[in-house]
Amino acid sequence: MNKETKKQIIIVVIEFSKMKRFVMMDMGIGTLSYYVIKMINGNIAIDLIGSTIITEGVKRIYKGMNKSRKKAFKEDFMFIKK
């Protein structure tokens, strides 16, 4: 067989917890923030932009919290290890 006739199959494995986090954060927080801004404002462009900004902000805060937890865990582990 030539290299041209071979077909590759790519299998992607996604953890269930990552899918659950995506659904909760992106869809849940995005929808909730959209409707809250829609009640306050009423302009669809501002509603969409606002919900996007809020969702991305929450994701960055969540990511920062995880980094600080990992750093604290490493520091505690190094203290115990000595």
C-alpha positions as CSV (number, residue, x, y, z in Angstrom):
1,M,0.0,0.0,0.0
2,N,1.1,3.5,-0.8
3,K,1.3,6.1,1.9
4,E,-1.4,8.0,0.0
5,T,-4.0,5.1,0.3
6,K,-3.5,4.6,4.0
7,K,-6.1,6.2,6.1
8,Q,-5.6,7.4,9.7
9,I,-8.1,7.2,12.4
10,I,-7.8,9.7,15.3
11,I,-9.5,8.8,18.6
12,V,-10.0,11.6,21.1
13,V,-10.8,10.7,24.7
14,I,-12.4,13.4,26.8
15,E,-12.9,13.0,30.5
16,F,-16.5,13.2,31.7
17,S,-15.6,15.8,34.3
18,K,-14.2,18.1,31.6
19,M,-17.4,17.7,29.6
20,K,-19.5,18.4,32.8
21,R,-17.4,21.5,33.5
22,F,-17.9,22.8,29.9
23,V,-21.7,22.3,30.1
24,M,-21.9,24.0,33.5
25,M,-19.6,26.9,32.8
26,D,-20.1,27.8,29.2
27,M,-23.7,26.9,28.7
28,G,-25.0,27.4,32.2
29,I,-23.2,30.6,33.2
30,G,-23.5,32.0,29.6
31,T,-27.3,31.5,29.5
32,L,-27.8,32.8,33.0
33,S,-25.7,35.9,32.4
34,Y,-27.4,36.6,29.1
35,Y,-30.9,36.6,30.6
36,V,-29.8,38.7,33.5
37,I,-28.3,41.3,31.2
38,K,-31.3,41.0,28.9
39,M,-33.6,41.9,31.8
40,I,-31.4,44.9,32.7
41,N,-30.6,46.2,29.2
42,G,-32.7,44.8,26.4
43,N,-30.2,45.4,23.5
44,I,-29.3,42.1,22.0
45,A,-25.7,43.1,21.0
46,I,-24.8,44.3,24.5
47,D,-26.5,41.2,25.9
48,L,-24.3,38.8,23.8
49,I,-21.1,40.7,24.5
50,G,-21.8,41.0,28.2
51,S,-22.6,37.3,28.6
52,T,-19.4,36.4,26.7
53,I,-17.3,38.7,28.9
54,I,-18.9,37.3,32.1
55,T,-18.4,33.6,31.0
56,E,-14.8,34.2,30.0
57,G,-14.1,36.1,33.3
58,V,-15.6,33.2,35.3
59,K,-13.4,30.7,33.4
60,R,-10.2,32.8,34.0
61,I,-11.1,33.1,37.7
62,Y,-11.7,29.3,37.9
63,K,-8.4,28.6,36.2
64,G,-6.5,30.9,38.5
65,M,-8.1,29.2,41.6
66,N,-6.9,25.9,40.3
67,K,-3.4,27.1,39.8
68,S,-3.2,28.5,43.3
69,R,-4.5,25.3,44.7
70,K,-1.9,23.3,42.8
71,K,0.8,25.7,44.0
72,A,-0.3,25.4,47.6
73,F,-0.4,21.6,47.4
74,K,3.1,21.5,46.0
75,E,4.4,23.8,48.7
76,D,2.7,21.6,51.4
77,F,4.1,18.5,49.8
78,M,7.6,19.9,49.7
79,F,7.3,20.9,53.4
80,I,6.3,17.4,54.4
81,K,8.9,15.8,52.2
82,K,11.8,17.6,53.9
